[in-house]
Amino acid sequence: MLSLEITSHHYKYLLVGYKEFLQILGYSPQVVKNWPRYVQEFFNWLENKHIGSITNVTGLQQLDFMDYLQRRQNKRTAGALHGGSINNIVSAIYALARYVNSTGRYVFDIVLERVSNESAERNILNIEQIKKIYEATFLPYPYNQTAMGQRDRAIIALYYGCGLRRTEGVQLNINDIDLHKRLLFVRKGKGNKQRYVPIAAKHITDIGDYLKEGREWFLYEHHSKYQYYSDRDGNPTPKKENPDTEAFLISKYAQRLDQPEKRLQYLLKCAELPNSITLHGLRHSIATHLLQSGMSIEDIAKFLGHSSLSSTQIYTHIVNDNRHE
């Protein structure tokens, strides 16, 4: 999303304080980067409506803003914003209200509601499709197929087996995993919430194999081959001397793997599955499969780290719809 200019000193002041508020509360770097941009778009929209103060925003105007979001074109891809993007903006504005009200100088009551994420249903895989992705991790690869496959299976273990959000998997450290207790600790989930996630026996094996062998290869052997690497613009950049020994998912440059979705896209291609499937789709899939297996909606909400059952209800609708087909 492109940043939109704001001219009001009032909104500029709030925007600076809001970002500091997110940092102080320990939100993830991705949230600290993106949510102020979402709020800036909200402020820009308010200015265009000649609303000069946050305290003057009515509930009706907030609903008008939601209507604007649902009609606004996606600035990166063709078409409108999908439900997940709109809900991210809504979450950012909820956090803005928390910040504004915490100052004691203003009162900002919001009436916004999250939209149902219709794309979630399209992004859910069945068990056979999950198996195809898993089997693709064993296909030949140009170099060290064993290490690449082990890391790919670890990615599946995190995002499908443990139902992690994208950022939760990227930020995971090796000390956050207890193979003996079969638990994974999410230090900074959505809303800065912490939780323990159980690891199934099958995924324990995959994670353990990657930790013992594949990760060591990425961290030391493979890293030693690189004098330089190319950045996103293709420019040669000296490699970092010190490997990231804390991160769980390691890139070929011995740093934290910050784009695991690229590996998923590769596996989808190998498995001849749609490239529209995302890491979050794996999370949607495990939640749906757990519900189909008889797990309660309350336990699934805890597993996913949802703060309220309303966020988990979408899976009951999907399962019920499938039963009536």
N, C-alpha and C positions, 0 to 999 in steps of 0.2 A: 504494500500500500504506500502510495506517495504521501509525503508529509504535506499538509495544507497549512498555509500561512494564517497566523492569528495576529491581530494588531492590538487587542485589548491588554492593557497592563495588568488588569485583574486576572484574566485568563492565563497570561504568561506567568504571573506570580504563582497561581495555583498549580500550573504545570510543573514548575521547578520543585515546589514542595511535594507534589504528588510522586515524582520520581524518587526523591529522597525518602519518602514514606515507604515506598516499595523496597528500597535498598535496606532500610533499617529493619523492616520486618523479615528480611532474608528471602525475598522472592528470588526465583531463578534468574540468571542473566538474560535469558530469552524473554521472560515476562518484563523485566526492567527495561528492556530494549523496545518491546512491542507495545505494551499497554499505554505508555505515554503518547505513542503515535496514534493509537485508537482514540484516546481522550482528546488529542489535538484535533482530530477530525470532528469530534463532537463539538468542541469549542468553535471551530471554523463554521460549522453548520449553525450554531447559535448566533454567531456574529452576522451571518448572512440573513438571519431572521430578525436582526436588530434587538437581540436579547443580550444586554450588556453585563449581567451579573448572574452567577450561579443560583442565587436565592430567588431569582425571578422566573426560573424554569418551572412550568406547570406540568402536571401529569399529561395533559392533552398534547403539549409540545413534545414530551418524551415519546408518546405514541406516534407523533408525526415523524420523529427522527427514526423510529423503528420502520415506519413505512418507507422512508428514504433509503434505509439500508437494504430493505428487501427489493427495492427497485434499482439500486445503484449497480453499475456494471463493475465486474471484477477488473481491477487495474492490471492484473498480471495475466489472466487468461480470459478467453471469451466467455460471455454469459454473465449471469448475476452471481452475487455472493452466495455461497452455500451456507447451510445452517450452522455448521461448525464455526465458520468465520464470523457470522453475526453473533453467535453466542460468546465468542472470544471478546468481541467489542462490548457486549453487555456485561461480561465479567469485569472488564476494565472499568466500566462506569460504576458498577457496584463498589469496586475498590475505591474509586474516586469519592463516592458518597461517604465511605468510611473515613477517608482522609479529611474531607471537608468538615464533617460533623465532629471529628476528633479535635479540630482546632479550637472549637468553642466560639468562633467568630461568625460562622455561617451555619445555616441549616439547609440540607439538600436531601429531600425525600424522593425516592425513585419508585416508579411503578412498572418498570420494564420487566418483561418476562422472556425467558429464553424460548427460542423457537424449537420445534421438533426437528431433529436432524434426519431428514428423509434419506440423505446419502448414506446413513449408517446401514440401512437395510441392504442397499445395493453393494455395500462393502463387506458383507458378511460371507465368509467361506464355509462350505460344508466340510465334513471330516475328510472326504476323499481329496478335496482340493488342498487341504492342509498336508495330507500325506504326499501329494505331488510336489509341493514346495520342499518338504523335508527330504524327499528322495533326490531332488535336484542338487542338494548339498554334497552328494556323493559322486556327481558327474566329474569327468576329467577337467582339469584347469591348467593353464599354461605353466604355472609354477606352484610348487608345494601344495598339491591338491589336498593333502591331509590337513595342513594348518588352515587353509581357506575354508575347507568344509567344516572343521571344528568351530571356527569363529562364526560361520553362517548358522550352524545348529545352535550355538549359544545365543545368537540374535533371535532365532525362533523361540528359544526357551524363555527369553526375557519378554518379548512382545506378544507371543501367543500363550506360552505356558504360564507366565506370571502376570499377563495382562497389563504390562507397564505402559505408561504414556511415553511418547517419543523422548521427551527431555529427561524423564526419569531413568530411562535406559542409558542415555548418553552420559548422564552425571554419575552413574553407578560406579563405585569403587570396589576393589577386591575385598576390602575389609567389611563391606556391607553384605557379604555373602557368607553364611554359615552352613557348610555342606553337611555337617554332622547333625545339626538341628533341623536341616532342610528348610531354612528360612532366609529370606532376602529382605534387607532393611532399606526402605525408601526414606532418605533423609529429608528431601525437599520435594514433596508432591505438590499437587495443585493447591493453591491457597496456603502454601508453606506448611502443609500437614504431613506428619510422619506416620508410617505404618509398616507393619511386618507382613510379608506376603509368603505363603507356603509354596514350596517348590516340589512338584511331583517327582516321583522316583526316576522316571525316564529322563526328565530334564536335569536332574541332579547328575546323572551320568554324563550328559552332554556338556554341562557346565564344568564338571570336574575334568573331563578330557581336555577341554580348551585351556583351562587354567594350568594343567600340568605340562601340556605340550605346545599347542598352537599359539597361545599367548606369548610363551617364551620365545618362540621363533620370530614373531612380529616385533617383540620388544628388543631383541638383541641381534640375532643372526641377520634377519632381513634388513634391519635398520642400518647395519654396518656397511651395506652395499651402496648407500645413498650419500653422495657428496652434496648434491643439490636436488631439489624437487621443484616442480612447476606450480606456481600459484594459480588461482582461478582465471587469471588473465593470460596464462601461459608463460609468465616471466620466471626465469630461474631464480630460486631463492635458496640460500644456504640452509641446510638442515639444522634443526635444533640439536645441540650437542647432548642434552640430557633427555633420555626417554622418560615418558610419564609412567612411573612405576606404580602409581595409585589407581589409575583408570582401569576399569574392567575390560571394556572394548577398546582394542588398540588398532590404530591404523598402520599402514605400511611404513609410515614415517616415525613409528614408535611414539605417537601422540594419541590423545583421546580421539576415538573415532566419532566425529561429529555429524556424519551423514550416513547412518546405517540404512536409510531408505534406498540408497544406491545399490546396496547388496540385495535388498528385497526385490528391487526392479530387475536385477540380473537373474535372480532365482525364478521370478515370474516368467521371464522370457524363456528360460530353460524348461520350465514346467508347462509352457504354452498356455498360460493363464493371462487374463486381462491386466494391463499395466495400470489400470485405475485402482487396483487394490493397494492399500497403504498400510503403514505400521499400525495406525489407529484401527484399521480394518481387522488386523489380527487381534487387537484388544476387544473389539466388538464381537469377534467370532468366538473367543474363549468365553465371554460373558454369556452369549447365546447358548453355547454348548453346555455350560454349567447349569443353566436354567433348564435346558432340555433333559439333563441328567437327574434333575430333582433337587438341586441346591436351592435354598430359600432366597428370595429377593434381598432379604436383609444381609445374608452372608455374602452375596455377590456384591452388594454395595460396599461392604467392608473390604472385600478383596480388591475392588477397583479403586478404593479411596474416594468414593463419592461422599460428599458432605450431607446429602439428603437423598431419600428414596426416589424423589421425582426424577433425578438424573438417570436412575436405573430402570424406570418404568418402561422405557422404550423397548427393552428386550422382551418384556411380557407381551407387548403388542405384536412384535415380530413373531414370537413363538406361536401366539394364538392365531395370527393370520395364516401362518404356515400350516397349522393343524386343520384349518378350514378350507384349504386349497383342494 
